[in-house]
Amino acid sequence: MPNTYSAATRKSPPTSGPKPTDKQLSALRRLANQTGTTFASPKTKWDASREISRLIALAKGTDHRLERGTRRRERRADLADLAERPRDATAVRDDEVSGWASSAHWA
């Protein structure tokens, strides 16, 4: 039996087509967050499907419990860091401005 598979019969990715669905975009954002990666915004449903498959494969190679714990620890550290900083470090103080309304100017 002759081999009928050739470059001409191979499916190539569509360059135009229906836009990705909201469900696909939501899945992409969730998977990217889980895997700690980014993705290029897909132009077609086919592109979105291919990217979802890639991120799922990437997610299978990671332990989400460890990632979730790491993210939780990082968030707690960030919140603690913010709590230690002065809250109004960039706020304009009364002694820096003179005058009122349109006649106000830097002191």
N, C-alpha and C positions, 0 to 999 in steps of 0.2 A: 504494500500500500504506500503510495507516494506521500511525502510530507507536504501538507497543504498550508502549513503555518508559514507566513512570511511577514515581512515588514508592512506590506500592504494590508494584511488582514488584522494586524495588531491595532487595538483601540488606542487612539491618542486622546489626551485630555482636551475637553472642549474649551475653546477660547472665549465663547460667549454662551449664555444660557440663563436659566432662571437664577435669580439671586438666592443666597442662602436664607433659610428660614430662621425665624426668631429662636426656635428650639435648637437649631444647630449652633447659632451664635452663643446662646446661653450655655450649651454643653462645652463649647470651645473655651469660654471664659472660666467655667468651673474646672475643667481639666487643666488649663494653663495655671490656675491658682494652685491646684493640687500638686502639680509637678514642678512648680516654681519656674516655669518657662514662659516665653512669649510666643506669639504667632502673628503672621502677616494676615491682615484682614482678607478673607476669601472673597473672590469676585463671583463665584458660581457655587451652586449646591455641590457640584462634584469636588471643587477645591475644598469646601468645608468638610465634606465627608472624608476626603483623604487626610486632612489635617486632624480630624477627630480620631481617625484610625492611628495616626502617628502618636498622638498624645496618649491614647489608651495603651498602646504598646509601651510607651515610656513609663506610664503609671504602673504597669504590671511589674516593672523592674525595680520599684521603690516600695519601701514599707511606710504606708501612710500614717501609721500610729507614731512612728518616730518623727515624721515631718510635722504632724499636728502638734506634738509635744514641743518641738523646736520652735514652731511659729508661736505657740502659746508663751514660751519662755522669752522669746524676743519681744513680743508685745508687752509683757510685764516689765521687762527691762526698759523699754521705750517709755512706758507710762511712768515708771519710777524716775527716769531721767528728766522727763517733763515736769514732774512734781517738784524736783529739786531746783529747777531754774526759776529766776524771778519772773513773775507773770507778765509784767509790763516793761520788760527791758527795752523795747523799741517804742513805747508810748511817748508822746510829747508831754513834757512836764511843764507845770505852770511857769517856772522860772526861765523857760526857753522861748516864750512868746510874749510879746508886748502888744497892747491895744486890743480892740474888739472888731469883729466882723471884717468889713473890707479894709479897715485901717490897721489890721493886725500884721505884725512882721516879726521875724526872728530877732531875738534879743542878742 
